[in-house]
Amino acid sequence: MRVYAISLEKGGTGKSSVAVNLAVAFQQRGQRVLLIDLDAQGHASRWLGVDSKHSRPEDSILGVIRGRLLGEGAIVTEEGVAVIPANPEMAGLPVALASAPNNGLFSLRTAVTQMVARAMPFDVIVCDLPPARSPILATALAAATRCVAPVQPEDLVLQALVDLSESVRYAQQVNSSLPDVSVLRNRYAPRSAVDMVYDEELRTKYEGQLLQTIIPMRAAVRESAGFQQSVFRYPSGDASEVRALFRRLADELLTLDGDRP
């Protein structure tokens, strides 16, 4: 079982777009995929046609923390990906975690272990996280087999990457199998001389952690969200390029993690 935490402690870097389209790419590569929306805003849920405002709190990660089996409340979308949706009551998720044993740190990891023991039908879990350092991030990293950070060549983004790298190092104390953060260049379009300086900093500082696949800025990704479809369903002129890149990203991660069929 592979658990991918898509995270950066800053908004606007495309975490939900990566989580959604990577989940569908995994599914198209023959993996059975569960997408867990850990952000109360519910962008990933809505992107795949699941209205988090009409879901029940117990169908979200809140139900799992309260003892429900992981995957029981999952909604299978038209794109073949099962979703544990967000819910507005997840605004209180940090408080719910604080009241759980060990401050909820191992809630998700325990749920994943129980799911594997029951042979529930998933090969890959993709977690879409909120843009903040919080107990939610700590809980996800304690369960993750890899953390993927979508970034752009900007100062504030690179600072957020430093902060996330620190969070991952803390998580490695309780999750020794978690590697250093994998850096995904997403919505990537370095143009100015300053952009190129930050791009070079990324290449130098994170050389061993940079994923080879680069997702460029394309209208199809932004537009597909409005139609509640991944780029794999959205009919657009530049969607085919992005589809191929997300398939390449899925292949790259599966290869890194030794799960390539």
DOMI-788488 format. One line per 3 residues: their letters; for each residue x, y, z of C-alpha. Coordinates in nm, 4 decimals. Layout:
% DOMI-788488
a = X:Y:Z  ...
***
This chain:
% DOMI-788488
mrv = 0.0000:0.0000:0.0000  0.1367:0.3382:-0.1059  0.0161:0.6558:0.0653
yai = 0.1006:0.9846:-0.1073  0.0598:1.3094:0.0869  0.0281:1.6047:-0.1525
sle = 0.1309:1.9007:0.0572  0.2887:2.2422:0.0836  0.2435:2.4850:0.3699
kgg = 0.1242:2.7568:0.1303  -0.1861:2.7990:-0.0814  -0.2061:2.8448:-0.4565
tgk = 0.0559:2.5951:-0.5699  -0.1863:2.3435:-0.7217  -0.2052:2.0739:-0.4556
ssv = -0.5640:1.9785:-0.5355  -0.5040:1.9703:-0.9112  -0.2076:1.7392:-0.8569
avn = -0.3960:1.5177:-0.6104  -0.6975:1.4770:-0.8387  -0.5168:1.4241:-1.1678
lav = -0.2477:1.2037:-1.0168  -0.5168:0.9869:-0.8552  -0.6882:0.9395:-1.1924
afq = -0.3514:0.8735:-1.3605  -0.2805:0.5988:-1.1045  -0.6238:0.4526:-1.1776
qrg = -0.5487:0.4507:-1.5496  -0.2269:0.2635:-1.4721  -0.4295:-0.0199:-1.3202
qrv = -0.4079:0.0895:-0.9565  -0.7084:0.0846:-0.7245  -0.7114:0.4382:-0.5849
lli = -0.8587:0.6058:-0.2785  -0.8434:0.9863:-0.2653  -0.8776:1.1348:0.0837
dld = -0.9728:1.5020:0.0921  -0.8187:1.6383:0.4134  -0.8919:2.0033:0.3364
aqg = -1.2209:2.1346:0.4773  -1.2601:2.3532:0.1660  -1.3278:2.0328:-0.0293
has = -1.1679:2.1365:-0.3582  -1.0483:1.7860:-0.4470  -1.3907:1.6383:-0.3662
rwl = -1.5706:1.8921:-0.5821  -1.3202:1.8511:-0.8648  -1.4348:1.4894:-0.9034
gvd = -1.8033:1.5739:-0.8733  -1.8536:1.5110:-0.5002  -2.0274:1.7990:-0.3195
skh = -1.8737:1.8021:0.0276  -2.1546:2.0261:0.1554  -2.4003:1.7426:0.0956
srp = -2.1806:1.4712:0.2463  -2.2149:1.3494:0.6039  -1.9397:1.4282:0.8554
eds = -1.9015:1.0570:0.9309  -1.8217:0.9909:0.5642  -1.5189:1.2205:0.5891
ilg = -1.1934:1.1652:0.7754  -1.3867:1.2660:1.0894  -1.5629:0.9303:1.0773
vir = -1.2287:0.7499:1.0544  -1.0970:0.9315:1.3612  -1.4118:0.8248:1.5448
grl = -1.3521:0.4606:1.4588  -1.5079:0.4042:1.1183  -1.3102:0.1793:0.8842
lge = -1.1131:0.3679:0.6213  -1.2883:0.3389:0.2873  -1.6346:0.2587:0.4245
gai = -1.7727:0.6004:0.3404  -1.5891:0.6325:0.0107  -1.7810:0.7496:-0.2961
vte = -1.6779:0.5924:-0.6256  -1.6649:0.8648:-0.8899  -1.7298:0.8405:-1.2628
egv = -1.3535:0.8421:-1.3190  -1.3017:0.5232:-1.1194  -1.1389:0.6873:-0.8172
avi = -1.2974:0.6368:-0.4757  -1.3166:0.9551:-0.2678  -1.3420:1.0108:0.1058
pan = -1.4916:1.3580:0.0782  -1.4271:1.6651:0.2839  -1.7027:1.8100:0.5009
pem = -1.7480:2.1631:0.6401  -1.7312:2.0228:0.9936  -1.3683:1.9346:0.9224
agl = -1.2907:2.2922:1.0238  -1.2857:2.1336:1.3702  -1.0568:1.8481:1.2631
pva = -0.7535:1.9726:1.4618  -0.9677:1.9680:1.7763  -1.0955:1.6176:1.6955
las = -0.7383:1.4981:1.6499  -0.6323:1.6565:1.9786  -0.8967:1.4551:2.1626
apn = -0.7887:1.1255:2.0044  -0.5156:0.9017:2.1526  -0.1646:1.0440:2.0932
ngl = -0.3307:1.3631:1.9670  -0.4497:1.1689:1.6645  -0.0966:1.1363:1.5267
fsl = -0.1413:0.7706:1.4319  -0.5127:0.7823:1.3448  -0.4649:0.7575:0.9695
rta = -0.1749:0.5121:0.9904  -0.3799:0.2810:1.2135  -0.6753:0.3070:0.9747
vtq = -0.4530:0.2203:0.6765  -0.3091:-0.0800:0.8641  -0.6602:-0.2025:0.9462
mva = -0.7680:-0.1570:0.5857  -0.4741:-0.3630:0.4592  -0.5469:-0.6349:0.7155
ram = -0.9048:-0.6549:0.5886  -0.7815:-0.6727:0.2273  -0.9937:-0.3777:0.1214
pfd = -0.9632:-0.3041:-0.2504  -0.7062:-0.0248:-0.2764  -0.3445:-0.0146:-0.3912
viv = -0.2807:0.3589:-0.3621  -0.4062:0.6341:-0.1311  -0.3665:0.9987:-0.2330
cdl = -0.4183:1.2629:0.0388  -0.4945:1.6245:-0.0496  -0.3858:1.8425:0.2413
ppa = -0.4704:2.1972:0.3521  -0.2014:2.4650:0.3035  -0.0842:2.4899:0.6631
rsp = 0.1384:2.3294:0.9219  -0.1117:2.1625:1.1520  -0.1993:1.8379:1.3307
ila = -0.3619:1.7292:1.0021  -0.0255:1.7431:0.8250  0.1449:1.5548:1.1083
tal = -0.1215:1.2815:1.0957  -0.0887:1.2464:0.7176  0.2911:1.2332:0.7267
aaa = 0.2844:0.9676:0.9998  0.0929:0.7461:0.7554  0.2559:0.8502:0.4271
trc = 0.5014:0.6490:0.2230  0.5930:0.9639:0.0270  0.5218:1.3358:0.0485
vap = 0.4973:1.5241:-0.2818  0.5279:1.9039:-0.2792  0.4026:2.1008:-0.5833
vqp = 0.6161:2.4129:-0.6283  0.6815:2.7140:-0.8511  1.0038:2.9201:-0.8782
edl = 0.8960:3.1869:-0.6283  1.0461:3.3072:-0.3017  0.7451:3.2388:-0.0771
vlq = 0.6963:2.8964:-0.2308  1.0579:2.8005:-0.1713  1.0315:2.9169:0.1901
alv = 0.7202:2.7011:0.2310  0.9199:2.4102:0.0870  1.1857:2.4634:0.3548
dls = 0.9112:2.4534:0.6196  0.7584:2.1362:0.4739  1.0993:1.9688:0.4584
esv = 1.1334:2.0409:0.8284  0.7904:1.8895:0.8948  0.8911:1.5774:0.7026
rya = 1.2100:1.5459:0.9077  1.0036:1.5583:1.2264  0.7661:1.2965:1.0835
qqv = 1.0584:1.0662:1.0038  1.1094:1.0265:1.3795  0.7804:0.8338:1.3969
nss = 0.7712:0.7126:1.0360  1.1199:0.5901:0.9527  1.0189:0.4656:0.6052
lpd = 0.9166:0.8159:0.4926  1.1780:0.9565:0.2506  1.2657:1.3238:0.2172
vsv = 1.0026:1.5313:0.0411  0.9711:1.4784:-0.3350  0.9564:1.8105:-0.5206
lrn = 0.7193:1.8419:-0.8171  0.7540:2.1427:-1.0458  0.3867:2.2210:-1.1068
rya = 0.2231:2.5082:-1.2994  0.5819:2.5631:-1.3942  0.6681:2.8519:-1.6240
prs = 0.9876:3.0337:-1.5209  1.0002:3.3509:-1.7320  1.1959:3.6320:-1.5703
avd = 1.5595:3.6419:-1.4681  1.4468:3.6227:-1.1031  1.2396:3.3111:-1.1803
mvy = 1.5465:3.1498:-1.3314  1.7468:3.2239:-1.0155  1.4861:3.0443:-0.8051
dee = 1.4718:2.7623:-1.0583  1.8461:2.7149:-1.0273  1.8152:2.7200:-0.6476
lrt = 1.5604:2.4397:-0.6679  1.7849:2.2347:-0.8953  2.0857:2.2854:-0.6681
kye = 1.9330:2.2529:-0.3233  1.6869:1.9714:-0.4027  1.8783:1.7926:-0.6764
gql = 1.8191:1.4449:-0.5362  1.4563:1.5168:-0.4509  1.3361:1.6786:-0.7743
lqt = 1.0962:1.4625:-0.9681  1.1838:1.4427:-1.3365  0.8295:1.5103:-1.4545
iip = 0.7401:1.8785:-1.4884  0.3748:1.9889:-1.5129  0.3515:2.3176:-1.7063
mra = 0.0849:2.5837:-1.6682  -0.1995:2.4862:-1.8999  -0.5568:2.6119:-1.9304
avr = -0.6966:2.2574:-1.9379  -0.6043:2.1981:-1.5739  -0.7761:2.5151:-1.4532
esa = -1.0803:2.4766:-1.6778  -1.1401:2.1097:-1.5965  -1.2071:2.1988:-1.2308
gfq = -1.5052:2.4101:-1.3348  -1.6547:2.1106:-1.5148  -1.5834:1.8813:-1.2160
qsv = -1.3630:1.6586:-1.4283  -1.0011:1.5582:-1.4308  -0.7952:1.6441:-1.7369
fry = -0.8494:1.2840:-1.8454  -1.2176:1.3513:-1.9124  -1.2071:1.7171:-2.0023
psg = -1.2116:1.7739:-2.3808  -0.9569:2.0446:-2.4507  -0.6878:2.1068:-2.7071
das = -0.4010:2.1063:-2.4582  -0.5466:1.8377:-2.2276  -0.3709:1.5546:-2.4119
evr = -0.0294:1.6987:-2.3253  -0.1209:1.7279:-1.9563  -0.2719:1.3770:-1.9514
alf = 0.0542:1.2341:-2.0809  0.2522:1.4226:-1.8163  0.0341:1.3031:-1.5287
rrl = 0.0651:0.9457:-1.6577  0.4416:0.9978:-1.6661  0.4304:1.1307:-1.3097
ade = 0.2331:0.8263:-1.1939  0.4849:0.5980:-1.3657  0.7758:0.7852:-1.2090
llt = 0.6326:0.7525:-0.8585  0.5429:0.3863:-0.9054  0.8950:0.3198:-1.0268
ldg = 1.0506:0.5078:-0.7351  0.8378:0.3083:-0.4941  0.8971:-0.0265:-0.6602
drp = 0.5335:-0.0762:-0.7590  0.5523:-0.0453:-1.1367  0.3582:-0.3356:-1.2919
***
